[in-house]
Amino acid sequence: MSTEKHYLIEEKEEGKYAVRARGSWRANKVLDSKEAAEYLAKSLNPNDQPELSLPRSNETAGTSKTGASK
């Protein structure tokens, strides 16, 4: 089932790769290889090229949009 969402492939600290839609916080799936993540992202939206994203920093994980801590 394809969608119009843009997908990101994010390398995790454990050496795994998470596939998630742009703007979402949760991954659709976490996979063991970059190739498997690219295949999943392309199958979710064959009309778009997935983007490789840098790992998220734990420093920004606990802040809200205003910059204040939770």
DOVEXGU-300850 format. One record per atom (N, C-alpha, C, O): y, z, x; atom name. Coordinates in pm, 1 decimal, always signed. Layout:
REM residues N
+----------+----------+----------+-------+
|    north |       up |     east | atomo |
+----------+----------+----------+-------+
|        Y |        Z |        X |    CA |
...
+----------+----------+----------+-------+
END
This chain:
REM residues 70
+----------+----------+----------+-------+
|    north |       up |     east | atomo |
+----------+----------+----------+-------+
|   -118.1 |     +0.0 |    +84.3 |     N |
|     +0.0 |     +0.0 |     +0.0 |    CA |
|   +123.9 |     +0.0 |    +88.5 |     C |
|   +145.1 |    +93.7 |   +165.4 |     O |
|   +205.0 |   -103.2 |    +78.4 |     N |
|   +324.0 |   -110.7 |   +163.3 |    CA |
|   +445.2 |    -52.5 |    +90.9 |     C |
|   +447.1 |    -38.1 |    -31.3 |     O |
|   +544.9 |    -20.2 |   +170.7 |     N |
|   +667.3 |    +39.8 |   +121.2 |    CA |
|   +785.1 |    -22.6 |   +195.1 |     C |
|   +765.1 |    -97.1 |   +291.0 |     O |
|   +904.6 |     +6.1 |   +152.9 |     N |
|  +1024.7 |    -45.4 |   +219.9 |    CA |
|  +1084.0 |    +56.6 |   +317.1 |     C |
|  +1189.6 |    +31.2 |   +375.1 |     O |
|  +1019.0 |   +170.4 |   +335.9 |     N |
|  +1070.2 |   +273.8 |   +425.5 |    CA |
|  +1059.4 |   +229.1 |   +571.0 |     C |
|   +973.2 |   +148.9 |   +606.9 |     O |
|  +1148.9 |   +282.7 |   +653.9 |     N |
|  +1145.6 |   +258.2 |   +798.2 |    CA |
|  +1071.9 |   +375.0 |   +862.5 |     C |
|  +1105.8 |   +490.7 |   +837.8 |     O |
|   +971.8 |   +345.9 |   +944.4 |     N |
|   +889.1 |   +450.0 |  +1002.8 |    CA |
|   +919.4 |   +471.4 |  +1149.8 |     C |
|   +948.6 |   +377.7 |  +1224.1 |     O |
|   +911.5 |   +597.7 |  +1189.8 |     N |
|   +930.7 |   +638.7 |  +1328.0 |    CA |
|   +797.8 |   +687.3 |  +1383.5 |     C |
|   +718.1 |   +747.2 |  +1311.3 |     O |
|   +774.1 |   +661.8 |  +1510.0 |     N |
|   +658.8 |   +716.0 |  +1579.9 |    CA |
|   +714.6 |   +815.3 |  +1680.4 |     C |
|   +792.5 |   +779.8 |  +1768.9 |     O |
|   +673.3 |   +939.4 |  +1665.2 |     N |
|   +728.8 |  +1047.4 |  +1745.4 |    CA |
|   +620.4 |  +1107.6 |  +1834.2 |     C |
|   +516.9 |  +1151.9 |  +1784.6 |     O |
|   +643.9 |  +1109.3 |  +1964.7 |     N |
|   +546.6 |  +1169.0 |  +2055.9 |    CA |
|   +558.8 |  +1320.3 |  +2048.6 |     C |
|   +667.6 |  +1375.6 |  +2065.2 |     O |
|   +446.8 |  +1386.7 |  +2023.6 |     N |
|   +444.1 |  +1531.3 |  +2012.8 |    CA |
|   +415.9 |  +1593.1 |  +2149.4 |     C |
|   +367.8 |  +1524.9 |  +2239.9 |     O |
|   +445.6 |  +1721.0 |  +2164.1 |     N |
|   +424.4 |  +1790.3 |  +2290.7 |    CA |
|   +277.3 |  +1794.3 |  +2330.0 |     C |
|   +245.6 |  +1799.7 |  +2448.9 |     O |
|   +187.1 |  +1791.7 |  +2232.7 |     N |
|    +43.5 |  +1799.9 |  +2259.4 |    CA |
|    -14.6 |  +1666.0 |  +2305.1 |     C |
|   -135.1 |  +1655.5 |  +2328.0 |     O |
|    +69.8 |  +1564.0 |  +2318.4 |     N |
|    +21.8 |  +1432.3 |  +2357.7 |    CA |
|    -25.7 |  +1349.0 |  +2240.5 |     C |
|    -89.4 |  +1245.5 |  +2259.7 |     O |
|     +4.3 |  +1392.7 |  +2119.7 |     N |
|    -31.6 |  +1317.8 |  +1999.2 |    CA |
|    +92.3 |  +1246.2 |  +1947.4 |     C |
|   +203.1 |  +1267.0 |  +1996.8 |     O |
|    +71.8 |  +1161.4 |  +1847.0 |     N |
|   +181.3 |  +1081.5 |  +1792.4 |    CA |
|   +189.0 |  +1099.8 |  +1641.5 |     C |
|    +89.7 |  +1083.2 |  +1570.7 |     O |
|   +308.0 |  +1134.2 |  +1593.2 |     N |
|   +330.2 |  +1155.0 |  +1450.5 |    CA |
|   +399.6 |  +1032.2 |  +1393.0 |     C |
|   +491.1 |   +977.5 |  +1454.5 |     O |
|   +356.2 |   +989.0 |  +1275.4 |     N |
|   +420.5 |   +879.2 |  +1203.0 |    CA |
|   +491.6 |   +941.5 |  +1084.4 |     C |
|   +429.9 |  +1010.5 |  +1003.3 |     O |
|   +623.0 |   +916.8 |  +1074.4 |     N |
|   +698.9 |   +970.4 |   +961.3 |    CA |
|   +805.3 |   +870.8 |   +918.9 |     C |
|   +850.3 |   +788.1 |   +998.2 |     O |
|   +844.4 |   +879.8 |   +794.2 |     N |
|   +950.4 |   +794.2 |   +742.2 |    CA |
|  +1085.1 |   +847.1 |   +790.2 |     C |
|  +1103.4 |   +968.1 |   +803.9 |     O |
|  +1178.5 |   +757.2 |   +815.4 |     N |
|  +1313.2 |   +798.3 |   +855.3 |    CA |
|  +1372.3 |   +888.6 |   +747.4 |     C |
|  +1363.9 |   +858.0 |   +628.5 |     O |
|  +1431.3 |   +998.4 |   +788.9 |     N |
|  +1493.5 |  +1092.2 |   +695.9 |    CA |
|  +1399.7 |  +1201.8 |   +647.8 |     C |
|  +1443.9 |  +1295.5 |   +581.4 |     O |
|  +1272.2 |  +1192.1 |   +679.7 |     N |
|  +1178.3 |  +1295.8 |   +636.4 |    CA |
|  +1154.8 |  +1394.5 |   +750.1 |     C |
|  +1175.2 |  +1361.8 |   +867.0 |     O |
|  +1112.0 |  +1514.7 |   +715.2 |     N |
|  +1082.8 |  +1616.6 |   +815.0 |    CA |
|   +934.7 |  +1625.2 |   +844.8 |     C |
|   +896.0 |  +1666.0 |   +954.3 |     O |
|   +851.0 |  +1587.5 |   +749.2 |     N |
|   +707.0 |  +1599.1 |   +766.8 |    CA |
|   +646.2 |  +1464.0 |   +801.1 |     C |
|   +689.0 |  +1360.0 |   +750.9 |     O |
|   +547.1 |  +1467.6 |   +886.3 |     N |
|   +478.0 |  +1345.3 |   +927.1 |    CA |
|   +382.2 |  +1298.7 |   +818.7 |     C |
|   +322.4 |  +1380.3 |   +748.6 |     O |
|   +367.8 |  +1168.2 |   +805.2 |     N |
|   +264.5 |  +1112.7 |   +718.2 |    CA |
|   +128.1 |  +1144.4 |   +775.7 |     C |
|    +34.5 |  +1178.7 |   +703.4 |     O |
|   +118.5 |  +1132.2 |   +908.8 |     N |
|     -7.5 |  +1158.6 |   +976.6 |    CA |
|    +19.8 |  +1177.4 |  +1124.4 |     C |
|   +113.3 |  +1118.6 |  +1178.7 |     O |
|    -62.8 |  +1260.5 |  +1191.1 |     N |
|    -55.6 |  +1279.6 |  +1335.7 |    CA |
|   -182.9 |  +1220.8 |  +1394.9 |     C |
|   -293.8 |  +1254.9 |  +1353.5 |     O |
|   -165.3 |  +1131.7 |  +1492.8 |     N |
|   -278.1 |  +1058.1 |  +1549.9 |    CA |
|   -288.9 |  +1082.3 |  +1700.7 |     C |
|   -193.9 |  +1126.9 |  +1764.9 |     O |
|   -406.4 |  +1051.9 |  +1755.4 |     N |
|   -432.4 |  +1076.5 |  +1897.2 |    CA |
|   -373.1 |   +972.5 |  +1991.3 |     C |
|   -347.9 |  +1003.2 |  +2107.8 |     O |
|   -350.0 |   +850.2 |  +1943.9 |     N |
|   -298.7 |   +746.6 |  +2034.3 |    CA |
|   -175.1 |   +677.7 |  +1976.3 |     C |
|   -155.1 |   +672.1 |  +1854.9 |     O |
|    -94.2 |   +626.2 |  +2066.8 |     N |
|    +25.8 |   +552.2 |  +2028.1 |    CA |
|    -12.2 |   +425.2 |  +1952.8 |     C |
|    +54.4 |   +386.8 |  +1856.7 |     O |
|   -119.3 |   +360.6 |  +1997.0 |     N |
|   -163.9 |   +236.9 |  +1932.2 |    CA |
|   -204.7 |   +261.8 |  +1786.8 |     C |
|   -171.5 |   +182.7 |  +1698.6 |     O |
|   -276.2 |   +370.8 |  +1762.1 |     N |
|   -317.4 |   +405.1 |  +1625.3 |    CA |
|   -195.4 |   +436.3 |  +1539.1 |     C |
|   -191.6 |   +400.0 |  +1421.5 |     O |
|    -95.8 |   +503.4 |  +1596.8 |     N |
|    +27.2 |   +535.1 |  +1523.4 |    CA |
|   +103.9 |   +407.2 |  +1489.5 |     C |
|   +155.6 |   +393.4 |  +1378.6 |     O |
|   +111.5 |   +314.6 |  +1583.9 |     N |
|   +179.4 |   +187.5 |  +1558.3 |    CA |
|   +107.8 |   +109.2 |  +1448.9 |     C |
|   +172.5 |    +51.1 |  +1361.7 |     O |
|    -24.9 |   +107.3 |  +1452.9 |     N |
|   -102.7 |    +36.6 |  +1351.4 |    CA |
|    -77.0 |    +95.5 |  +1212.6 |     C |
|    -57.8 |    +21.4 |  +1116.2 |     O |
|    -76.7 |   +228.6 |  +1202.3 |     N |
|    -50.8 |   +293.5 |  +1073.1 |    CA |
|    +89.7 |   +261.4 |  +1023.4 |     C |
|   +107.4 |   +226.1 |   +906.8 |     O |
|   +189.9 |   +273.2 |  +1110.7 |     N |
|   +328.3 |   +246.9 |  +1070.4 |    CA |
|   +345.1 |   +102.1 |  +1023.9 |     C |
|   +413.9 |    +75.9 |   +925.2 |     O |
|   +282.7 |     +9.3 |  +1094.3 |     N |
|   +292.4 |   -131.5 |  +1055.0 |    CA |
|   +217.8 |   -158.8 |   +924.8 |     C |
|   +258.5 |   -245.3 |   +847.3 |     O |
|   +109.5 |    -86.4 |   +900.1 |     N |
|    +36.7 |   -106.5 |   +774.2 |    CA |
|   +112.8 |    -46.0 |   +656.7 |     C |
|    +99.8 |    -93.7 |   +543.9 |     O |
|   +192.6 |    +59.2 |   +681.5 |     N |
|   +272.7 |   +118.7 |   +574.1 |    CA |
|   +388.9 |    +27.8 |   +534.5 |     C |
|   +425.3 |    +20.3 |   +417.1 |     O |
|   +447.0 |    -41.0 |   +632.9 |     N |
|   +554.3 |   -136.7 |   +605.1 |    CA |
|   +540.5 |   -255.2 |   +700.0 |     C |
|   +598.3 |   -255.4 |   +808.7 |     O |
|   +463.1 |   -357.0 |   +658.3 |     N |
|   +439.7 |   -471.7 |   +746.8 |    CA |
|   +564.2 |   -556.2 |   +774.4 |     C |
|   +563.3 |   -637.5 |   +866.8 |     O |
|   +670.3 |   -538.9 |   +697.0 |     N |
|   +792.6 |   -618.6 |   +713.8 |    CA |
|   +892.6 |   -553.9 |   +809.3 |     C |
|  +1002.6 |   -606.0 |   +827.7 |     O |
|   +855.9 |   -440.9 |   +870.4 |     N |
|   +947.9 |   -367.1 |   +956.2 |    CA |
|   +879.3 |   -333.4 |  +1087.5 |     C |
|   +756.8 |   -321.8 |  +1092.8 |     O |
|   +956.8 |   -317.7 |  +1192.3 |     N |
|   +904.9 |   -278.6 |  +1323.2 |    CA |
|   +923.5 |   -127.8 |  +1339.0 |     C |
|  +1036.7 |    -80.1 |  +1332.1 |     O |
|   +815.0 |    -50.3 |  +1360.0 |     N |
|   +831.7 |    +94.6 |  +1377.8 |    CA |
|   +910.3 |   +126.2 |  +1504.0 |     C |
|   +911.7 |    +48.5 |  +1599.5 |     O |
|   +974.6 |   +239.9 |  +1502.6 |     N |
|  +1062.1 |   +281.0 |  +1612.1 |    CA |
|   +999.9 |   +400.4 |  +1683.6 |     C |
|   +955.3 |   +495.0 |  +1618.5 |     O |
|   +996.3 |   +397.1 |  +1817.2 |     N |
|   +946.7 |   +510.0 |  +1894.6 |    CA |
|  +1060.6 |   +608.0 |  +1911.8 |     C |
|  +1166.9 |   +573.1 |  +1963.2 |     O |
|  +1037.8 |   +731.8 |  +1868.4 |     N |
|  +1140.5 |   +834.4 |  +1869.4 |    CA |
|  +1109.0 |   +938.9 |  +1975.1 |     C |
|   +992.3 |   +965.3 |  +2004.0 |     O |
|  +1212.4 |   +998.3 |  +2032.9 |     N |
|  +1193.2 |  +1105.9 |  +2128.8 |    CA |
|  +1142.5 |  +1229.8 |  +2056.4 |     C |
|  +1169.6 |  +1246.6 |  +1937.5 |     O |
|  +1069.4 |  +1316.8 |  +2125.4 |     N |
|  +1023.2 |  +1440.3 |  +2061.2 |    CA |
|  +1140.7 |  +1523.9 |  +2014.0 |     C |
|  +1245.5 |  +1527.5 |  +2078.6 |     O |
|  +1123.0 |  +1590.8 |  +1901.6 |     N |
|  +1228.1 |  +1678.4 |  +1849.7 |    CA |
|  +1236.4 |  +1803.8 |  +1934.1 |     C |
|  +1135.2 |  +1854.6 |  +1982.4 |     O |
|  +1357.2 |  +1852.8 |  +1951.4 |     N |
|  +1378.5 |  +1974.9 |  +2027.2 |    CA |
|  +1363.9 |  +2095.2 |  +1935.4 |     C |
|  +1408.2 |  +2091.2 |  +1820.7 |     O |
|  +1302.4 |  +2201.8 |  +1984.6 |     N |
|  +1290.2 |  +2324.4 |  +1906.8 |    CA |
|  +1424.9 |  +2391.6 |  +1887.3 |     C |
|  +1440.9 |  +2472.1 |  +1795.5 |     O |
|  +1522.2 |  +2360.1 |  +1972.2 |     N |
|  +1654.9 |  +2419.0 |  +1961.4 |    CA |
|  +1725.1 |  +2376.4 |  +1832.8 |     C |
|  +1799.7 |  +2455.4 |  +1775.0 |     O |
|  +1703.0 |  +2253.5 |  +1786.8 |     N |
|  +1770.3 |  +2205.4 |  +1666.7 |    CA |
|  +1687.4 |  +2227.7 |  +1541.5 |     C |
|  +1736.3 |  +2205.9 |  +1430.7 |     O |
|  +1562.5 |  +2270.9 |  +1556.9 |     N |
|  +1473.9 |  +2286.2 |  +1440.6 |    CA |
|  +1519.6 |  +2396.9 |  +1347.7 |     C |
|  +1490.8 |  +2390.7 |  +1228.1 |     O |
|  +1589.5 |  +2497.9 |  +1397.2 |     N |
|  +1627.5 |  +2611.0 |  +1313.4 |    CA |
|  +1771.7 |  +2607.2 |  +1266.2 |     C |
|  +1823.0 |  +2708.0 |  +1217.8 |     O |
|  +1838.0 |  +2493.6 |  +1279.2 |     N |
|  +1978.3 |  +2486.6 |  +1236.4 |    CA |
|  +1992.0 |  +2401.1 |  +1111.2 |     C |
|  +1915.5 |  +2307.1 |  +1089.7 |     O |
|  +2089.0 |  +2434.6 |  +1030.4 |     N |
|  +2116.5 |  +2358.3 |   +909.9 |    CA |
|  +2215.7 |  +2247.5 |   +941.5 |     C |
|  +2256.2 |  +2231.7 |  +1056.6 |     O |
|  +2254.5 |  +2171.8 |   +842.0 |     N |
|  +2349.2 |  +2061.5 |   +862.4 |    CA |
|  +2484.5 |  +2110.3 |   +908.4 |     C |
|  +2558.4 |  +2035.8 |   +972.8 |     O |
|  +2519.4 |  +2236.7 |   +876.2 |     N |
|  +2648.3 |  +2290.1 |   +917.0 |    CA |
|  +2644.8 |  +2346.9 |  +1056.8 |     C |
|  +2748.6 |  +2384.4 |  +1111.4 |     O |
|  +2523.5 |  +2353.8 |  +1117.0 |     N |
|  +2511.5 |  +2404.9 |  +1251.7 |    CA |
|  +2481.8 |  +2553.0 |  +1257.2 |     C |
|  +2459.5 |  +2606.2 |  +1365.9 |     O |
|  +2480.6 |  +2622.2 |  +1143.6 |     N |
|  +2451.2 |  +2765.9 |  +1141.7 |    CA |
|  +2300.9 |  +2787.3 |  +1141.4 |     C |
|  +2226.3 |  +2708.3 |  +1083.6 |     O |
|  +2257.5 |  +2892.4 |  +1205.0 |     N |
|  +2114.0 |  +2924.0 |  +1206.6 |    CA |
|  +2068.1 |  +2969.5 |  +1071.5 |     C |
|  +2145.0 |  +3023.6 |   +992.0 |     O |
|  +1938.0 |  +2946.1 |  +1046.1 |     N |
|  +1879.8 |  +2988.2 |   +918.6 |    CA |
|  +1857.7 |  +3136.9 |   +916.1 |     C |
|  +1809.2 |  +3190.4 |   +816.4 |     O |
+----------+----------+----------+-------+
END
